[in-house]
Amino acid sequence: MNEILTTEQPLINSGTKIGILGGGVAGSTIALRFAELGIDTTLIEKGDSLVNGPPFCHLHAGGNLYREISEQQCITLLEQSIDTAKVFPHSVNYRPTVIALPKTDQGEVADLLPRLIKLRERYAELVQQDISNKVLGDPEQYFLLFDRKALENLAKRALPTQVKANEDWLVAFAQQVDLDKLKFPVLLVQEYGWSAFRMAAITTLAIEKLLCCHLKLNSQVVNVEHQVSTEKWRVTYKNQQDDSQQQTDFDYVINACGFKSGEIDDMLHAKRERMVEFKAAYVAHWSKCQGLWPEVVFYGERGTPNGMAQLTPYPDGYFQLHGMTQDITLFDKGLVASVEQSAQPKLSARFIKKIEQQWPEQVVNDRTVGSIEYLAQYITNFSQASVAAKPMFGAQQIPGDDATLRAADVSFHGKHYARTEIVKASSALTAADVILQNLLDVGLVSSAQVGEHLSDHYFPVTLQCSEAEVTNKAIKYARQRDYPAALAKNFMLADFMFSE
Ligand SMILES: Cc1cc2nc3c(=O)[nH]c(=O)nc-3n(C[C@H](O)[C@H](O)[C@H](O)COP(=O)(O)OP(=O)(O)OC[C@H]3O[C@@H](n4cnc5c(N)ncnc54)[C@H](O)[C@@H]3O)c2cc1C
């Protein structure tokens, strides 16, 4: 069925009109998924560009950053990340993650192995089922362990300028990380980076080409009402520039408003239990940076002064830093829950001010310098790094009452109303599929439109975006949003990852 669809002429649909409220990674991915199938889709976003919500920099292909989550969530994140990398290959930063346990940590590397083995097995199965799933390199090398001796030998090598084998990623690490502070072995896992700027570029470029996706930027949804006579949803949205209001009726509405999803629920008097968490990462420039750096994660207990430290590399010596302590990434009272009377958790004004206006300069400086020092306890020379930009921050929603939940997708309320509730951006494609299945179930789209298998992702227009046009647009977004262009550049070409 999908073969008859062409990019020039999307299928004329059966008349069903879908309204997506919110153009973050969830709303934009769903809009693309539907519009690629020829479904009439309207995407309403209050900001002036797409995918401009809280940041994301890890693809989470296996959830290995989270020791506390279930094996099933890790497998789900692995599968979702593989699907995401297949549909949006130019958004992925192809470099592995190195995970080290500091001596101060209670855990042992051996505790991690059973889950890693399961993940490796699942990845191998997926590759066997379909070779196009091989986006994380050779399944046998999904994870590798390096003992102290191996690292000391790597430290004697000249810094590689190109990566020919996985161990090349560890030369700079072995030379510059204080190995005396670590437990062994150190783990390398094929969890890659993921660029929000490049996702913003891809989704915008593709949506501009898809005739049946109607994009309304600068448009804030102010009311959603069910029309009993027509069974449709009437959505009212306000133009942010001239305050004019517009109304459109939809057969099906998707609430993809991220941490503001509760505001739409409240308009419908739809009860929902959820949490919202404000967090931030920091941007540093290490001008004397030497060698190629993988993502480096030093495990630690979240929320304690020894919380996990994360170093996310970008080109030209730029790094994004997380430290899971109250002084760096987390904030006192940064996690809030909904109440019986409202589905919208209320963040205190100081967080909303940070999101909607700006951060006090002193706080930017203190927290970024704090994050640099936090990483420098393991990489001494990293103390040479300096503050490079405002933080990358935002609030994210977590459905339900388990603050550790990481793999979530969609919930439904009443008829023809869905909410995306992704915690990790890589769950966006799954959210699209779950809603598409619901549209099939309620008869608003036909199986002839969707194709034989829902899991066969059909994204011909999206996949046409070239590396160069994605880079150009992503750099434009980075600059517009006051971040260094390096954060939008492709980290490196993926050739070595996919070589047989
Ligand atoms: C510091 C930090 C680091 C993170 N790192 C990662 C990571 O490495 N990997 C990962 O996978 N995830 C990460 N996340 C989580 C990730 O950012 C979220 O999962 C993701 O952004 C959620 O996407 P969303 O589309 O659901 O919501 P959002 O991105 O919040 O999008 C919602 C959109 O709705 C719009 N909107 C809201 N209200 C209205 C309205 N009334 N009318 C019109 N539009 C409206 C908003 O403007 C926004 O564009 C991180 C989060 C934070 C805070």
The ligand as an SDF file (V2000), in Angstrom:
LIG
                    3D

 53 58  0  0  0  0  0  0  0  0999 V2000
   17.9000   19.3350   31.3310 C   0  0  0  0  0  0  0  0  0  0  0  0
   17.1650   18.2880   30.5550 C   0  0  0  0  0  0  0  0  0  0  0  0
   17.8990   17.3590   29.8340 C   0  0  0  0  0  0  0  0  0  0  0  0
   17.2370   16.3790   29.0900 C   0  0  0  0  0  0  0  0  0  0  0  0
   17.9930   15.4830   28.3890 N   0  0  0  0  0  0  0  0  0  0  0  0
   17.3660   14.5510   27.6410 C   0  0  0  0  0  0  0  0  0  0  0  0
   18.1300   13.6400   26.8550 C   0  0  0  0  0  0  0  0  0  0  0  0
   19.3510   13.7020   26.8290 O   0  0  0  0  0  0  0  0  0  0  0  0
   17.4620   12.7150   26.1140 N   0  0  0  0  0  0  0  0  0  0  0  0
   16.0890   12.6450   26.1000 C   0  0  0  0  0  0  0  0  0  0  0  0
   15.5490   11.7940   25.3880 O   0  0  0  0  0  0  0  0  0  0  0  0
   15.3540   13.4880   26.8370 N   0  0  0  0  0  0  0  0  0  0  0  0
   15.9460   14.4390   27.5910 C   0  0  0  0  0  0  0  0  0  0  0  0
   15.2010   15.3150   28.3190 N   0  0  0  0  0  0  0  0  0  0  0  0
   13.7420   15.1990   28.2370 C   0  0  0  0  0  0  0  0  0  0  0  0
   13.2280   15.8130   26.9560 C   0  0  0  0  0  0  0  0  0  0  0  0
   13.6440   17.1530   26.8800 O   0  0  0  0  0  0  0  0  0  0  0  0
   11.7000   15.7230   26.9210 C   0  0  0  0  0  0  0  0  0  0  0  0
   11.3500   14.3730   26.9390 O   0  0  0  0  0  0  0  0  0  0  0  0
   11.1050   16.2690   25.6570 C   0  0  0  0  0  0  0  0  0  0  0  0
   11.5110   17.5740   25.3750 O   0  0  0  0  0  0  0  0  0  0  0  0
    9.5820   16.2520   25.7660 C   0  0  0  0  0  0  0  0  0  0  0  0
    9.0700   16.6210   24.5260 O   0  0  0  0  0  0  0  0  0  0  0  0
    7.5730   17.0930   24.3730 P   0  0  0  0  0  0  0  0  0  0  0  0
    7.3860   17.3500   22.9270 O   0  0  0  0  0  0  0  0  0  0  0  0
    6.6670   16.1530   25.0510 O   0  0  0  0  0  0  0  0  0  0  0  0
    7.4700   18.4410   25.2140 O   0  0  0  0  0  0  0  0  0  0  0  0
    8.1320   19.9290   24.9090 P   0  0  0  0  0  0  0  0  0  0  0  0
    9.4290   19.7150   24.2410 O   0  0  0  0  0  0  0  0  0  0  0  0
    8.0390   20.6090   26.1820 O   0  0  0  0  0  0  0  0  0  0  0  0
    7.1190   20.4840   23.8390 O   0  0  0  0  0  0  0  0  0  0  0  0
    5.8580   20.9850   24.1690 C   0  0  0  0  0  0  0  0  0  0  0  0
    5.5460   22.1200   23.2230 C   0  0  0  0  0  0  0  0  0  0  0  0
    4.2200   22.5600   23.4780 O   0  0  0  0  0  0  0  0  0  0  0  0
    4.1870   23.9630   23.3510 C   0  0  0  0  0  0  0  0  0  0  0  0
    3.0270   24.4480   24.1070 N   0  0  0  0  0  0  0  0  0  0  0  0
    2.8030   24.3640   25.4470 C   0  0  0  0  0  0  0  0  0  0  0  0
    1.6010   24.9080   25.7390 N   0  0  0  0  0  0  0  0  0  0  0  0
    1.0520   25.3200   24.5690 C   0  0  0  0  0  0  0  0  0  0  0  0
   -0.1720   25.9190   24.2140 C   0  0  0  0  0  0  0  0  0  0  0  0
   -1.1040   26.2490   25.1310 N   0  0  0  0  0  0  0  0  0  0  0  0
   -0.4120   26.2090   22.8960 N   0  0  0  0  0  0  0  0  0  0  0  0
    0.5080   25.8950   21.9390 C   0  0  0  0  0  0  0  0  0  0  0  0
    1.6910   25.3040   22.2250 N   0  0  0  0  0  0  0  0  0  0  0  0
    1.9580   25.0200   23.5160 C   0  0  0  0  0  0  0  0  0  0  0  0
    5.5100   24.4210   23.9310 C   0  0  0  0  0  0  0  0  0  0  0  0
    5.8470   25.7070   23.4560 O   0  0  0  0  0  0  0  0  0  0  0  0
    6.4560   23.3260   23.4290 C   0  0  0  0  0  0  0  0  0  0  0  0
    7.0550   23.6610   22.1960 O   0  0  0  0  0  0  0  0  0  0  0  0
   15.8270   16.3130   29.0770 C   0  0  0  0  0  0  0  0  0  0  0  0
   15.0880   17.2550   29.7960 C   0  0  0  0  0  0  0  0  0  0  0  0
   15.7400   18.2430   30.5210 C   0  0  0  0  0  0  0  0  0  0  0  0
   14.9130   19.2360   31.2780 C   0  0  0  0  0  0  0  0  0  0  0  0
  1  2  1  0
  2  3  1  0
  2 52  2  0
  3  4  2  0
  4  5  1  0
  4 50  1  0
  5  6  2  0
  6  7  1  0
  6 13  1  0
  7  8  2  0
  7  9  1  0
  9 10  1  0
 10 11  2  0
 10 12  1  0
 12 13  2  0
 13 14  1  0
 14 15  1  0
 14 50  1  0
 15 16  1  0
 16 17  1  0
 16 18  1  0
 18 19  1  0
 18 20  1  0
 20 21  1  0
 20 22  1  0
 22 23  1  0
 23 24  1  0
 24 25  2  0
 24 26  1  0
 24 27  1  0
 27 28  1  0
 28 29  2  0
 28 30  1  0
 28 31  1  0
 31 32  1  0
 32 33  1  0
 33 34  1  0
 33 48  1  0
 34 35  1  0
 35 36  1  0
 35 46  1  0
 36 37  1  0
 36 45  1  0
 37 38  2  0
 38 39  1  0
 39 40  1  0
 39 45  2  0
 40 41  1  0
 40 42  2  0
 42 43  1  0
 43 44  2  0
 44 45  1  0
 46 47  1  0
 46 48  1  0
 48 49  1  0
 50 51  2  0
 51 52  1  0
 52 53  1  0
M  END
$$$$
